[in-house]
């Protein structure tokens, strides 16, 4: 299992919440940060999660694909942020 998904599940984040988080990520990455903060993940685990993403951004793509979402939407959203 993807380490991002594993950390979320470790903190009893439901599959529905995980799917909603990654759906938000594919549509609006900035809003995804707000969703993450509402999940109630302890600060130390949240830092661990962010560290994983910073060290290996490909984990996001793996998680998105594991959830059956369209990663090209993440790329589109990222391109919009750069404009």
MDAnalysis code that builds the backbone (N, CA, C; Angstrom):
import MDAnalysis as mda
import numpy as np

u = mda.Universe.empty(249, n_residues=83, atom_resindex=np.repeat(np.arange(83), 3), trajectory=True)
u.add_TopologyAttr("name", ["N", "CA", "C"] * 83)
u.add_TopologyAttr("resid", np.arange(1, 84))
u.add_TopologyAttr("resname", ["UNK", "UNK", "UNK", "UNK", "UNK", "UNK", "UNK", "UNK", "UNK", "UNK", "UNK", "UNK", "UNK", "UNK", "UNK", "UNK", "UNK", "UNK", "UNK", "UNK", "UNK", "UNK", "UNK", "UNK", "UNK", "UNK", "UNK", "UNK", "UNK", "UNK", "UNK", "UNK", "UNK", "UNK", "UNK", "UNK", "UNK", "UNK", "UNK", "UNK", "UNK", "UNK", "UNK", "UNK", "UNK", "UNK", "UNK", "UNK", "UNK", "UNK", "UNK", "UNK", "UNK", "UNK", "UNK", "UNK", "UNK", "UNK", "UNK", "UNK", "UNK", "UNK", "UNK", "UNK", "UNK", "UNK", "UNK", "UNK", "UNK", "UNK", "UNK", "UNK", "UNK", "UNK", "UNK", "UNK", "UNK", "UNK", "UNK", "UNK", "UNK", "UNK", "UNK"])
u.atoms.positions = np.array([
    [0.842, -1.175, 0.000],
    [0.000, 0.000, 0.000],
    [0.891, 1.243, 0.000],
    [0.441, 2.252, -0.688],
    [1.127, 3.524, -0.760],
    [1.290, 4.097, 0.653],
    [2.490, 4.604, 1.000],
    [2.717, 5.107, 2.365],
    [1.814, 6.276, 2.755],
    [1.428, 7.098, 1.789],
    [0.504, 8.193, 2.093],
    [-0.832, 7.616, 2.538],
    [-1.335, 6.663, 1.771],
    [-2.614, 6.032, 2.113],
    [-2.510, 5.280, 3.432],
    [-1.364, 4.649, 3.675],
    [-1.163, 3.896, 4.912],
    [-1.242, 4.820, 6.131],
    [-0.617, 5.984, 6.061],
    [-0.675, 6.930, 7.182],
    [-2.108, 7.405, 7.401],
    [-2.810, 7.695, 6.320],
    [-4.194, 8.140, 6.463],
    [-5.050, 7.055, 7.113],
    [-4.896, 5.822, 6.661],
    [-5.676, 4.715, 7.225],
    [-5.295, 4.450, 8.675],
    [-4.012, 4.634, 9.003],
    [-3.525, 4.434, 10.367],
    [-4.255, 5.365, 11.343],
    [-4.720, 6.496, 10.835],
    [-5.423, 7.464, 11.678],
    [-6.927, 7.417, 11.459],
    [-7.392, 6.244, 11.042],
    [-8.825, 5.974, 10.892],
    [-9.537, 6.935, 9.950],
    [-8.831, 7.364, 8.928],
    [-9.447, 8.172, 7.895],
    [-10.161, 7.194, 6.956],
    [-11.446, 7.415, 6.767],
    [-12.243, 6.472, 5.978],
    [-11.854, 6.511, 4.503],
    [-12.195, 5.435, 3.805],
    [-11.943, 5.374, 2.364],
    [-12.640, 6.525, 1.651],
    [-13.832, 6.872, 2.118],
    [-14.587, 7.974, 1.519],
    [-13.837, 9.287, 1.694],
    [-13.329, 9.530, 2.916],
    [-12.576, 10.759, 3.167],
    [-11.295, 10.795, 2.344],
    [-10.625, 9.661, 2.219],
    [-9.402, 9.588, 1.422],
    [-9.707, 9.892, -0.038],
    [-10.759, 9.303, -0.554],
    [-11.141, 9.563, -1.948],
    [-11.492, 11.033, -2.150],
    [-12.236, 11.620, -1.189],
    [-12.588, 13.033, -1.288],
    [-11.343, 13.912, -1.257],
    [-10.387, 13.563, -0.390],
    [-9.145, 14.324, -0.302],
    [-8.408, 14.309, -1.634],
    [-8.257, 13.133, -2.209],
    [-7.512, 13.042, -3.462],
    [-8.309, 13.597, -4.635],
    [-9.631, 13.541, -4.563],
    [-10.449, 14.185, -5.594],
    [-10.232, 15.694, -5.525],
    [-10.222, 16.239, -4.301],
    [-9.957, 17.667, -4.123],
    [-8.562, 18.001, -4.626],
    [-7.595, 17.136, -4.320],
    [-6.224, 17.352, -4.780],
    [-6.155, 17.426, -6.294],
    [-6.919, 16.586, -6.977],
    [-6.873, 16.594, -8.443],
    [-7.556, 17.829, -9.015],
    [-8.471, 18.428, -8.248],
    [-9.204, 19.589, -8.751],
    [-8.584, 20.909, -8.299],
    [-8.114, 20.955, -7.056],
    [-7.589, 22.201, -6.510],
    [-6.614, 21.886, -5.380],
    [-5.336, 21.769, -5.688],
    [-4.346, 21.374, -4.679],
    [-4.320, 22.263, -3.437],
    [-4.593, 23.556, -3.613],
    [-4.592, 24.441, -2.449],
    [-5.721, 24.093, -1.485],
    [-6.874, 23.751, -2.007],
    [-7.989, 23.360, -1.148],
    [-7.705, 22.042, -0.443],
    [-6.906, 21.196, -1.057],
    [-6.586, 19.904, -0.446],
    [-5.883, 20.102, 0.891],
    [-5.076, 21.143, 1.015],
    [-4.397, 21.415, 2.283],
    [-5.417, 21.694, 3.384],
    [-6.478, 22.398, 3.057],
    [-7.539, 22.659, 4.027],
    [-8.248, 21.378, 4.433],
    [-8.465, 20.512, 3.474],
    [-9.115, 19.227, 3.757],
    [-8.234, 18.393, 4.680],
    [-6.931, 18.367, 4.410],
    [-5.992, 17.608, 5.240],
    [-6.052, 18.105, 6.683],
    [-6.084, 19.418, 6.858],
    [-6.074, 19.972, 8.217],
    [-7.335, 19.612, 8.997],
    [-8.419, 19.314, 8.309],
    [-9.681, 18.959, 8.962],
    [-9.766, 17.482, 9.327],
    [-8.801, 16.684, 8.914],
    [-8.866, 15.241, 9.162],
    [-8.456, 14.857, 10.582],
    [-7.852, 15.775, 11.310],
    [-7.474, 15.499, 12.689],
    [-6.248, 14.616, 12.850],
    [-5.361, 14.657, 11.890],
    [-4.121, 13.886, 11.977],
    [-3.181, 14.634, 12.913],
    [-2.580, 13.948, 13.892],
    [-1.645, 14.622, 14.802],
    [-0.520, 15.309, 14.041],
    [-0.059, 16.430, 14.585],
    [0.948, 17.250, 13.916],
    [2.198, 16.465, 13.519],
    [2.667, 15.575, 14.407],
    [3.884, 14.830, 14.081],
    [3.679, 13.908, 12.885],
    [2.520, 13.288, 12.792],
    [2.232, 12.401, 11.649],
    [1.999, 13.215, 10.383],
    [1.398, 14.383, 10.551],
    [1.182, 15.248, 9.399],
    [2.525, 15.710, 8.833],
    [3.484, 16.020, 9.718],
    [4.818, 16.393, 9.265],
    [5.500, 15.219, 8.565],
    [5.301, 14.011, 9.092],
    [5.865, 12.816, 8.463],
    [5.279, 12.647, 7.060],
    [3.974, 12.833, 6.956],
    [3.284, 12.713, 5.674],
    [3.816, 13.736, 4.679],
    [3.954, 14.989, 5.127],
    [4.455, 16.033, 4.239],
    [5.911, 15.761, 3.841],
    [6.690, 15.236, 4.775],
    [8.070, 14.880, 4.467],
    [8.153, 13.822, 3.387],
    [7.275, 12.826, 3.481],
    [7.238, 11.776, 2.457],
    [6.946, 12.370, 1.083],
    [5.970, 13.259, 1.047],
    [5.571, 13.868, -0.223],
    [6.698, 14.737, -0.774],
    [7.359, 15.484, 0.107],
    [8.446, 16.366, -0.347],
    [9.636, 15.554, -0.870],
    [9.934, 14.440, -0.207],
    [11.076, 13.619, -0.622],
    [10.769, 12.795, -1.863],
    [9.522, 12.437, -2.030],
    [9.155, 11.564, -3.140],
    [7.783, 11.962, -3.693],
    [7.718, 13.027, -4.487],
    [6.438, 13.485, -5.031],
    [5.701, 12.430, -5.853],
    [6.420, 11.444, -6.354],
    [5.779, 10.385, -7.149],
    [4.772, 9.597, -6.314],
    [4.892, 9.667, -4.983],
    [3.930, 8.967, -4.121],
    [2.516, 9.486, -4.323],
    [2.390, 10.771, -4.648],
    [1.052, 11.315, -4.903],
    [0.462, 10.651, -6.135],
    [1.271, 10.551, -7.185],
    [0.782, 9.905, -8.410],
    [0.382, 8.462, -8.127],
    [1.209, 7.753, -7.366],
    [0.896, 6.360, -7.031],
    [-0.416, 6.262, -6.251],
    [-0.611, 7.157, -5.292],
    [-1.834, 7.130, -4.487],
    [-3.054, 7.445, -5.346],
    [-2.919, 8.448, -6.214],
    [-4.028, 8.819, -7.099],
    [-4.405, 7.636, -7.992],
    [-3.395, 6.973, -8.546],
    [-3.655, 5.820, -9.415],
    [-4.234, 4.653, -8.620],
    [-3.742, 4.442, -7.388],
    [-4.256, 3.361, -6.552],
    [-5.734, 3.583, -6.222],
    [-6.130, 4.849, -6.135],
    [-7.526, 5.181, -5.851],
    [-8.385, 5.207, -7.118],
    [-7.744, 5.026, -8.272],
    [-8.482, 4.999, -9.528],
    [-8.858, 6.371, -10.054],
    [-8.131, 7.403, -9.643],
    [-8.415, 8.751, -10.116],
    [-7.493, 9.092, -11.282],
    [-7.753, 10.209, -11.923],
    [-7.023, 10.624, -13.115],
    [-5.896, 11.585, -12.727],
    [-4.651, 11.113, -12.797],
    [-3.506, 11.944, -12.400],
    [-3.320, 13.139, -13.317],
    [-3.792, 13.070, -14.545],
    [-3.626, 14.211, -15.448],
    [-4.330, 15.442, -14.886],
    [-5.362, 15.225, -14.073],
    [-6.062, 16.349, -13.434],
    [-5.150, 17.042, -12.427],
    [-4.312, 16.282, -11.745],
    [-3.341, 16.866, -10.815],
    [-2.368, 17.737, -11.592],
    [-1.896, 17.233, -12.714],
    [-0.964, 17.994, -13.544],
    [-1.616, 19.276, -14.065],
    [-2.891, 19.194, -14.468],
    [-3.601, 20.389, -14.942],
    [-3.717, 21.424, -13.829],
    [-4.070, 20.955, -12.623],
    [-4.217, 21.866, -11.485],
    [-2.873, 22.505, -11.143],
    [-1.800, 21.714, -11.206],
    [-0.473, 22.235, -10.912],
    [-0.090, 23.310, -11.933],
    [-0.419, 23.088, -13.182],
    [-0.111, 24.064, -14.230],
    [-0.883, 25.367, -13.992],
    [-2.130, 25.267, -13.542],
    [-2.933, 26.450, -13.254],
    [-2.311, 27.264, -12.131],
    [-1.760, 26.571, -11.125],
    [-1.141, 27.260, -9.999],
    [0.089, 28.048, -10.427],
    [0.780, 27.578, -11.439],
    [2.001, 28.241, -11.902],
    [1.716, 29.483, -12.726],
    [0.469, 29.629, -13.177],
    [0.122, 30.785, -14.024],
    [-0.038, 32.048, -13.206],
])
